[in-house]
Amino acid sequence: MVAPVPEHKFNRLVRDHGCILRSTAKEYEIVTRDGQFVCSVAVSHKKGGKREIKPVYIKRFLQAIETIRELNR
């Protein structure tokens, strides 16, 4: 099993792929700089703990980015 990633590292990953992380009511949505929706993610945090992104959301983001890049070729 893969460990969760700290929120700041995930934010860097999103920016490195040319996307923007926007806050919604209960979670975050990731969009490209053109405004195209990529996926949504939730931040996990325990009381007094670190804010982390679960591996399932990282995998979902990377798959969505790959799909978008293939469609834009």
TORBA-417962 format. One record per atom (N, C-alpha, C, O): residue number from 1; x, y, z; atom name. Coordinates in steps of 0.05 Angstrom, whole numbers. Example, Ala and Ser with C-alpha at 12.3 -4.5 7.8 and 13.67 -1.06 7.14 Angstrom:
<nukes>
nuke seq 1, east 264, north -114, up 156, atom N
nuke seq 1, east 246, north -90, up 156, atom CA
nuke seq 1, east 264, north -66, up 156, atom C
nuke seq 1, east 285, north -66, up 169, atom O
nuke seq 2, east 257, north -45, up 142, atom N
nuke seq 2, east 273, north -21, up 143, atom CA
nuke seq 2, east 258, north 1, up 157, atom C
nuke seq 2, east 268, north 23, up 161, atom O
</nukes>
This chain:
<nukes>
nuke seq 1, east 17, north -24, up 0, atom N
nuke seq 1, east 0, north 0, up 0, atom CA
nuke seq 1, east 17, north 25, up 0, atom C
nuke seq 1, east 39, north 26, up 12, atom O
nuke seq 2, east 8, north 45, up -14, atom N
nuke seq 2, east 23, north 70, up -16, atom CA
nuke seq 2, east 13, north 90, up 5, atom C
nuke seq 2, east -11, north 91, up 11, atom O
nuke seq 3, east 31, north 105, up 16, atom N
nuke seq 3, east 23, north 123, up 37, atom CA
nuke seq 3, east 11, north 149, up 26, atom C
nuke seq 3, east 18, north 156, up 3, atom O
nuke seq 4, east -5, north 163, up 41, atom N
nuke seq 4, east -16, north 189, up 32, atom CA
nuke seq 4, east 6, north 209, up 28, atom C
nuke seq 4, east 28, north 207, up 40, atom O
nuke seq 5, east 1, north 229, up 11, atom N
nuke seq 5, east 20, north 250, up 5, atom CA
nuke seq 5, east 12, north 275, up 18, atom C
nuke seq 5, east -12, north 282, up 18, atom O
nuke seq 6, east 30, north 290, up 31, atom N
nuke seq 6, east 23, north 316, up 43, atom CA
nuke seq 6, east 11, north 335, up 22, atom C
nuke seq 6, east 18, north 334, up -1, atom O
nuke seq 7, east -7, north 351, up 31, atom N
nuke seq 7, east -22, north 369, up 13, atom CA
nuke seq 7, east -3, north 387, up -3, atom C
nuke seq 7, east -8, north 391, up -27, atom O
nuke seq 8, east 17, north 398, up 9, atom N
nuke seq 8, east 35, north 416, up -5, atom CA
nuke seq 8, east 50, north 402, up -28, atom C
nuke seq 8, east 55, north 415, up -48, atom O
nuke seq 9, east 57, north 377, up -24, atom N
nuke seq 9, east 70, north 362, up -46, atom CA
nuke seq 9, east 51, north 356, up -69, atom C
nuke seq 9, east 58, north 357, up -92, atom O
nuke seq 10, east 26, north 351, up -62, atom N
nuke seq 10, east 6, north 346, up -83, atom CA
nuke seq 10, east 0, north 372, up -98, atom C
nuke seq 10, east -3, north 371, up -122, atom O
nuke seq 11, east 0, north 394, up -84, atom N
nuke seq 11, east -4, north 420, up -98, atom CA
nuke seq 11, east 18, north 425, up -118, atom C
nuke seq 11, east 13, north 435, up -140, atom O
nuke seq 12, east 42, north 418, up -111, atom N
nuke seq 12, east 65, north 421, up -129, atom CA
nuke seq 12, east 62, north 403, up -153, atom C
nuke seq 12, east 68, north 411, up -176, atom O
nuke seq 13, east 53, north 378, up -149, atom N
nuke seq 13, east 48, north 359, up -171, atom CA
nuke seq 13, east 27, north 370, up -190, atom C
nuke seq 13, east 31, north 369, up -215, atom O
nuke seq 14, east 6, north 382, up -179, atom N
nuke seq 14, east -15, north 393, up -196, atom CA
nuke seq 14, east -4, north 416, up -213, atom C
nuke seq 14, east -9, north 417, up -237, atom O
nuke seq 15, east 11, north 434, up -201, atom N
nuke seq 15, east 23, north 457, up -215, atom CA
nuke seq 15, east 43, north 447, up -236, atom C
nuke seq 15, east 44, north 458, up -258, atom O
nuke seq 16, east 58, north 427, up -230, atom N
nuke seq 16, east 78, north 416, up -249, atom CA
nuke seq 16, east 64, north 405, up -274, atom C
nuke seq 16, east 77, north 404, up -295, atom O
nuke seq 17, east 39, north 396, up -271, atom N
nuke seq 17, east 25, north 386, up -294, atom CA
nuke seq 17, east 8, north 408, up -308, atom C
nuke seq 17, east -9, north 402, up -325, atom O
nuke seq 18, east 12, north 433, up -301, atom N
nuke seq 18, east -1, north 455, up -313, atom CA
nuke seq 18, east -30, north 458, up -306, atom C
nuke seq 18, east -46, north 468, up -322, atom O
nuke seq 19, east -37, north 451, up -281, atom N
nuke seq 19, east -64, north 453, up -272, atom CA
nuke seq 19, east -66, north 471, up -247, atom C
nuke seq 19, east -46, north 479, up -235, atom O
nuke seq 20, east -91, north 477, up -240, atom N
nuke seq 20, east -97, north 494, up -217, atom CA
nuke seq 20, east -116, north 479, up -198, atom C
nuke seq 20, east -134, north 465, up -207, atom O
nuke seq 21, east -111, north 481, up -172, atom N
nuke seq 21, east -127, north 469, up -152, atom CA
nuke seq 21, east -146, north 490, up -141, atom C
nuke seq 21, east -138, north 511, up -130, atom O
nuke seq 22, east -173, north 486, up -144, atom N
nuke seq 22, east -193, north 505, up -134, atom CA
nuke seq 22, east -209, north 492, up -112, atom C
nuke seq 22, east -217, north 469, up -114, atom O
nuke seq 23, east -215, north 508, up -92, atom N
nuke seq 23, east -231, north 498, up -69, atom CA
nuke seq 23, east -260, north 500, up -76, atom C
nuke seq 23, east -270, north 520, up -87, atom O
nuke seq 24, east -275, north 478, up -69, atom N
nuke seq 24, east -304, north 479, up -71, atom CA
nuke seq 24, east -315, north 476, up -42, atom C
nuke seq 24, east -300, north 479, up -23, atom O
nuke seq 25, east -341, north 471, up -39, atom N
nuke seq 25, east -353, north 469, up -13, atom CA
nuke seq 25, east -340, north 448, up 5, atom C
nuke seq 25, east -333, north 454, up 28, atom O
nuke seq 26, east -337, north 424, up -5, atom N
nuke seq 26, east -327, north 402, up 12, atom CA
nuke seq 26, east -301, north 390, up 2, atom C
nuke seq 26, east -288, north 375, up 17, atom O
nuke seq 27, east -293, north 396, up -22, atom N
nuke seq 27, east -268, north 384, up -33, atom CA
nuke seq 27, east -255, north 404, up -51, atom C
nuke seq 27, east -262, north 427, up -51, atom O
nuke seq 28, east -236, north 394, up -66, atom N
nuke seq 28, east -222, north 411, up -86, atom CA
nuke seq 28, east -227, north 400, up -113, atom C
nuke seq 28, east -231, north 376, up -117, atom O
nuke seq 29, east -227, north 418, up -133, atom N
nuke seq 29, east -228, north 409, up -161, atom CA
nuke seq 29, east -203, north 418, up -175, atom C
nuke seq 29, east -192, north 439, up -169, atom O
nuke seq 30, east -194, north 402, up -193, atom N
nuke seq 30, east -170, north 408, up -208, atom CA
nuke seq 30, east -179, north 415, up -237, atom C
nuke seq 30, east -194, north 400, up -249, atom O
nuke seq 31, east -169, north 438, up -246, atom N
nuke seq 31, east -176, north 446, up -274, atom CA
nuke seq 31, east -150, north 454, up -288, atom C
nuke seq 31, east -130, north 461, up -275, atom O
nuke seq 32, east -150, north 452, up -314, atom N
nuke seq 32, east -127, north 461, up -330, atom CA
nuke seq 32, east -127, north 492, up -330, atom C
nuke seq 32, east -146, north 504, up -321, atom O
nuke seq 33, east -105, north 503, up -340, atom N
nuke seq 33, east -104, north 532, up -341, atom CA
nuke seq 33, east -124, north 544, up -360, atom C
nuke seq 33, east -131, north 567, up -359, atom O
nuke seq 34, east -134, north 527, up -379, atom N
nuke seq 34, east -155, north 535, up -398, atom CA
nuke seq 34, east -183, north 533, up -385, atom C
nuke seq 34, east -202, north 542, up -397, atom O
nuke seq 35, east -185, north 522, up -361, atom N
nuke seq 35, east -210, north 520, up -347, atom CA
nuke seq 35, east -224, north 493, up -351, atom C
nuke seq 35, east -247, north 489, up -341, atom O
nuke seq 36, east -211, north 474, up -364, atom N
nuke seq 36, east -223, north 448, up -368, atom CA
nuke seq 36, east -221, north 431, up -342, atom C
nuke seq 36, east -200, north 429, up -331, atom O
nuke seq 37, east -244, north 420, up -334, atom N
nuke seq 37, east -245, north 404, up -310, atom CA
nuke seq 37, east -228, north 378, up -314, atom C
nuke seq 37, east -230, north 365, up -334, atom O
nuke seq 38, east -212, north 372, up -293, atom N
nuke seq 38, east -196, north 347, up -294, atom CA
nuke seq 38, east -208, north 326, up -276, atom C
nuke seq 38, east -215, north 305, up -285, atom O
nuke seq 39, east -209, north 332, up -250, atom N
nuke seq 39, east -221, north 314, up -230, atom CA
nuke seq 39, east -225, north 329, up -204, atom C
nuke seq 39, east -217, north 352, up -201, atom O
nuke seq 40, east -237, north 316, up -185, atom N
nuke seq 40, east -240, north 327, up -158, atom CA
nuke seq 40, east -225, north 309, up -138, atom C
nuke seq 40, east -224, north 285, up -142, atom O
nuke seq 41, east -216, north 321, up -117, atom N
nuke seq 41, east -201, north 307, up -96, atom CA
nuke seq 41, east -210, north 317, up -68, atom C
nuke seq 41, east -220, north 339, up -65, atom O
nuke seq 42, east -208, north 299, up -49, atom N
nuke seq 42, east -214, north 307, up -21, atom CA
nuke seq 42, east -188, north 307, up -5, atom C
nuke seq 42, east -170, north 291, up -11, atom O
nuke seq 43, east -187, north 324, up 14, atom N
nuke seq 43, east -163, north 325, up 32, atom CA
nuke seq 43, east -170, north 311, up 58, atom C
nuke seq 43, east -191, north 317, up 70, atom O
nuke seq 44, east -153, north 293, up 66, atom N
nuke seq 44, east -157, north 278, up 90, atom CA
nuke seq 44, east -142, north 292, up 113, atom C
nuke seq 44, east -118, north 298, up 109, atom O
nuke seq 45, east -154, north 296, up 135, atom N
nuke seq 45, east -140, north 307, up 158, atom CA
nuke seq 45, east -154, north 299, up 184, atom C
nuke seq 45, east -178, north 302, up 187, atom O
nuke seq 46, east -138, north 289, up 201, atom N
nuke seq 46, east -148, north 282, up 228, atom CA
nuke seq 46, east -146, north 306, up 246, atom C
nuke seq 46, east -131, north 325, up 239, atom O
nuke seq 47, east -160, north 306, up 267, atom N
nuke seq 47, east -159, north 329, up 286, atom CA
nuke seq 47, east -130, north 333, up 295, atom C
nuke seq 47, east -118, north 316, up 308, atom O
nuke seq 48, east -119, north 356, up 289, atom N
nuke seq 48, east -92, north 363, up 296, atom CA
nuke seq 48, east -71, north 350, up 279, atom C
nuke seq 48, east -47, north 352, up 284, atom O
nuke seq 49, east -79, north 336, up 257, atom N
nuke seq 49, east -60, north 322, up 240, atom CA
nuke seq 49, east -54, north 337, up 215, atom C
nuke seq 49, east -64, north 359, up 210, atom O
nuke seq 50, east -37, north 325, up 199, atom N
nuke seq 50, east -29, north 336, up 173, atom CA
nuke seq 50, east -52, north 333, up 153, atom C
nuke seq 50, east -67, north 314, up 153, atom O
nuke seq 51, east -53, north 352, up 134, atom N
nuke seq 51, east -71, north 350, up 112, atom CA
nuke seq 51, east -58, north 333, up 90, atom C
nuke seq 51, east -36, north 340, up 81, atom O
nuke seq 52, east -71, north 312, up 82, atom N
nuke seq 52, east -59, north 293, up 63, atom CA
nuke seq 52, east -79, north 286, up 41, atom C
nuke seq 52, east -103, north 288, up 44, atom O
nuke seq 53, east -68, north 277, up 19, atom N
nuke seq 53, east -83, north 268, up -4, atom CA
nuke seq 53, east -79, north 238, up -6, atom C
nuke seq 53, east -56, north 228, up -6, atom O
nuke seq 54, east -101, north 223, up -7, atom N
nuke seq 54, east -99, north 194, up -8, atom CA
nuke seq 54, east -89, north 185, up -36, atom C
nuke seq 54, east -95, north 198, up -56, atom O
nuke seq 55, east -75, north 162, up -37, atom N
nuke seq 55, east -64, north 152, up -62, atom CA
nuke seq 55, east -85, north 148, up -84, atom C
nuke seq 55, east -79, north 152, up -108, atom O
nuke seq 56, east -110, north 141, up -77, atom N
nuke seq 56, east -130, north 137, up -97, atom CA
nuke seq 56, east -136, north 163, up -113, atom C
nuke seq 56, east -141, north 162, up -137, atom O
nuke seq 57, east -135, north 186, up -100, atom N
nuke seq 57, east -139, north 211, up -113, atom CA
nuke seq 57, east -115, north 219, up -131, atom C
nuke seq 57, east -119, north 231, up -152, atom O
nuke seq 58, east -91, north 212, up -122, atom N
nuke seq 58, east -68, north 218, up -138, atom CA
nuke seq 58, east -69, north 202, up -164, atom C
nuke seq 58, east -63, north 212, up -186, atom O
nuke seq 59, east -76, north 176, up -162, atom N
nuke seq 59, east -78, north 159, up -185, atom CA
nuke seq 59, east -99, north 169, up -204, atom C
nuke seq 59, east -95, north 170, up -228, atom O
nuke seq 60, east -122, north 177, up -193, atom N
nuke seq 60, east -144, north 188, up -209, atom CA
nuke seq 60, east -135, north 213, up -224, atom C
nuke seq 60, east -142, north 216, up -248, atom O
nuke seq 61, east -121, north 231, up -211, atom N
nuke seq 61, east -111, north 255, up -224, atom CA
nuke seq 61, east -92, north 249, up -247, atom C
nuke seq 61, east -95, north 260, up -268, atom O
nuke seq 62, east -73, north 231, up -242, atom N
nuke seq 62, east -53, north 225, up -262, atom CA
nuke seq 62, east -66, north 211, up -286, atom C
nuke seq 62, east -58, north 216, up -309, atom O
nuke seq 63, east -86, north 194, up -282, atom N
nuke seq 63, east -100, north 181, up -304, atom CA
nuke seq 63, east -116, north 202, up -320, atom C
nuke seq 63, east -117, north 201, up -344, atom O
nuke seq 64, east -129, north 220, up -306, atom N
nuke seq 64, east -145, north 241, up -320, atom CA
nuke seq 64, east -127, north 259, up -337, atom C
nuke seq 64, east -135, north 266, up -359, atom O
nuke seq 65, east -104, north 266, up -326, atom N
nuke seq 65, east -85, north 283, up -342, atom CA
nuke seq 65, east -76, north 268, up -367, atom C
nuke seq 65, east -75, north 280, up -388, atom O
nuke seq 66, east -70, north 243, up -364, atom N
nuke seq 66, east -61, north 227, up -387, atom CA
nuke seq 66, east -83, north 225, up -408, atom C
nuke seq 66, east -78, north 228, up -432, atom O
nuke seq 67, east -108, north 221, up -400, atom N
nuke seq 67, east -130, north 220, up -418, atom CA
nuke seq 67, east -134, north 247, up -433, atom C
nuke seq 67, east -138, north 247, up -457, atom O
nuke seq 68, east -132, north 269, up -418, atom N
nuke seq 68, east -135, north 295, up -431, atom CA
nuke seq 68, east -113, north 300, up -451, atom C
nuke seq 68, east -118, north 310, up -473, atom O
nuke seq 69, east -89, north 292, up -445, atom N
nuke seq 69, east -66, north 296, up -463, atom CA
nuke seq 69, east -70, north 280, up -488, atom C
nuke seq 69, east -63, north 289, up -510, atom O
nuke seq 70, east -80, north 255, up -486, atom N
nuke seq 70, east -85, north 238, up -509, atom CA
nuke seq 70, east -107, north 250, up -527, atom C
nuke seq 70, east -105, north 249, up -551, atom O
nuke seq 71, east -128, north 261, up -514, atom N
nuke seq 71, east -149, north 273, up -530, atom CA
nuke seq 71, east -141, north 298, up -544, atom C
nuke seq 71, east -152, north 304, up -566, atom O
nuke seq 72, east -122, north 313, up -533, atom N
nuke seq 72, east -113, north 338, up -545, atom CA
nuke seq 72, east -91, north 335, up -566, atom C
nuke seq 72, east -81, north 354, up -576, atom O
nuke seq 73, east -83, north 311, up -571, atom N
nuke seq 73, east -62, north 306, up -591, atom CA
nuke seq 73, east -72, north 310, up -619, atom C
nuke seq 73, east -57, north 307, up -638, atom O
</nukes>
